[in-house]
Amino acid sequence: MNRKILIFTGLLLGILLFVGLLHAGFLFARNLNFDYKLMFLGYIINFAMALVIYSTLLYFSEKQNKNLGFLFMFGSTLKFIVYFLIFDPIFILDGQLTKVEFFMFFVPYFSCLLVETFALIKLMREMDQ
């Protein structure tokens, strides 16, 4: 279990660093104003939530629980709740939600979702064997 978490953490961290650099580079290249602290917070929160969700899935997979898909969907719902509780109030302080603000949370969200999905598929295949 610990080895799987370490591999997942390294993979997720590597992908988020790569995507984050591309994301920031795109914003700088287009001279778009953005709060880099808020962008960093979006990546950190998504990383932490993905790690917790994967650890939970891993825990339940060892107990041969066949409801991993539902737990995964619950985790995704939890991420949306976090967005609406933390980020949305910050983003709408000026009265509007810009595309730059929207993507500050959802670029790392979808990156983590992709990594989590592939990890869940691998986990479920291992359970079937």
N, C-alpha and C positions, 0 to 999 in steps of 0.2 A: 504494500500500500504506500509506504513512504517513498519508494522509488518512483512509483507512478505519479505521485504528487510533485516530486522534484522535476521529473521530465515535463509534466504539464506546465509547471511554473516557469521553467526555462523557455519552453516553446512559446508560451503566452507572452512572457516578458520580451523575448526577441521579436515577436511579431508586432507587439505594441510599440516597441522602440522604433522599428522600421516604419510602421504606419504613422507614428507620431512625427517622425522626422519628415516624412513625405507631406504630411498634413501641414506642419509648420512651414516647410519650404514652399508649399503652394500658396499659403496665406502671405508669406513674405514676398514672394515673386509677384503677386498681384497687388501688393501694397494695401492689403486689407487690414483695417484696425481690429485688433483682438486682444483680449486679456489673456496673456500667456499663463497666468496663475490659475485662471478658471479652466483653461484648456488642460493644464497639467492635472488639476483636480478631477476633471472628467475622465482622464486616462487612469488615474490612481483609483478612483472609486469603481470604475468598470473592472479594473484588474482585480481588486479585492473581492468584488462580488462574484466574478467568474471563478476565482480560487475557492471561495466558500461553496459555491454551487457545485463545482467539480468534486470537492472533498466530500460533500454530502452525497453526491451520486456514487462516489467510490465506496463510501461507508455502506450504503444500502445495496450496492452490487455484491458486496461480500456476503451479505445475508440472503443472496439470491432473490432479491425483491424484483418482481416483474413490472413494477410501476415506475421505473426510472424515467420514462417519457413524461409522465405526469409531474414528477418532481422537477424535471427540466423546464417544463412549461411554467410551473409555479415560480421557479427561479427567474425566468424571463419577465413574468408579471411583476415580481418583486423589483426588478431593475427599473421598470416603468414607474412604479410607485416612488422609487428613490428619485427618479428624474422629476416627477411632478412635485415632490416635497422639497427637494433641494435646488435643482437647477432652474426649473420654470419660474419660480418667484424671483430669482436673481435676474434672469433674462428679460422678464417683462417689467423690470423697474422703470425703464425708459418708455414704457407703453407699447413696445413692439418687439416681436421676436424676429431677429434677422436670420438669414441663411447661415451666416458665419457662426452665430450663437447656437443655432440648431445643430450644426454639424460638430460643434465642440464636444457634445455629448454622444451623438449618434455615430460618428466615425469609430470611436473606440468601442461603442456598444456593439456595432455590427462586426467589428474585428473579433471581439471576444466571443460573440455569438457563433461565428464561424469556427473558431478553435474549439469551443465547447461542443458544438454539434459533431465535429469529427471525433472528438474524444469520447462522446457518448456512443457514437456508432461503434467505435473500437471496443468500448467497454461491453456493449450489448453482444457483440460478436464473440468476445471472450466468454461471456456467460453462457452462450449457446453451445460452446465446445465442451 
